[in-house]
Amino acid sequence: MMKLAFVTDSGTGFSSEYWKKQGIYSVPLQITEGQNTYDEFEDISYAQVIDNLHQQKLMKTSLPSLGKIEDLFEQLKKDGYEGVFCVPICRGLSGTLNAMESAAHQMDLAFYGFDCGTTAVTQSHCIITAKTMYEQGKSIEEIMEKLEQIAGNCDTFVLCDDLQHMRRGGRLTATAAALGGLLKIKPILHVNRKTEGRVDAVDKVRTMSRAQDRTISLLKDMGTNKDYDFTVAHVDSLESAKAFARKIKENFDGATVRVIDLVSAVGIHTGLNCLAVQVFDPVGYPVMVYTDEDTIRI
């Protein structure tokens, strides 16, 4: 069997050091504020990102340094790896996957890339599942088929008060950006495989409470059940996130909902007090990325 390295990025919400302990390689996305560019988790912490948002400092995100990707793949080649299996943040939000493919070809490494159509927990679950299946002797085709099932049953809904961050960052489709200009309207945004990894508007309501109720209705419409993986993420709005998680749990009896900080790569563009919910079918593989020590379970 080919010696294959599994690679992701900090769009998962975890550092390279965390992934190293899992036997997975990761490169940091970049965060720019003013004239300074930082590697996520290495040069700038999540707390610093939140502080910048409170100070209304404009931040931008970009794919990992091309040099870091090339250096990693060069080292993997020296260490005897014959190929890389990459699951970074989705193409609709970043050019990371394309950069990884280019670097792999430069280093004469076999390249297998999967676009998960989103980020965060789904991205993490996909890379862990891919590595687990490969170690079980599954073929690349079998792994890709399983990841397609995970991503195909996933949706990420984003509820935010202020769309200015996303408008400036260019992360909205034209339709969603137009909605942002309407007064007293709360667009319900989402990102999945059907939106090609870009943030699009799925509905609009007039209050955050109605946005939450409509999101739960959309979850039911897509066939979500108690066996799906549920995550509510927030940008410095923990109590609101826990209340939203309890509301979801009431509507999906028997489900467990984790509450986490929204990953920087998204939170920078959504702004403070944003709530997001991500659900997907784990397709028989336990979601192992979060433990009771680093998350809240509702």
Protein Blocks (a to p, Z undefined) as FASTA:
>chain_A
ZZddddddfknopafklmmmnopacddddddehjbccdehklocfklmmmmmmnopacdd
ddddfklmmmmmmmmmmnopabdcdddddfklocklmmmmmmmmmnopacddddehiahj
lmmmmmmmmmmmmmnopafklmmmmmmmmmmmgccddddfblklmmmnopacfklmmmmm
pghiacdddddfknnopacdfbdcfbfklmmmmmmmmmmmnopafkbccddddehilklm
mmmmmmmmmmmghiacddddddfklmmmnoghiacdddddeehpacfkbcfklcccZZ
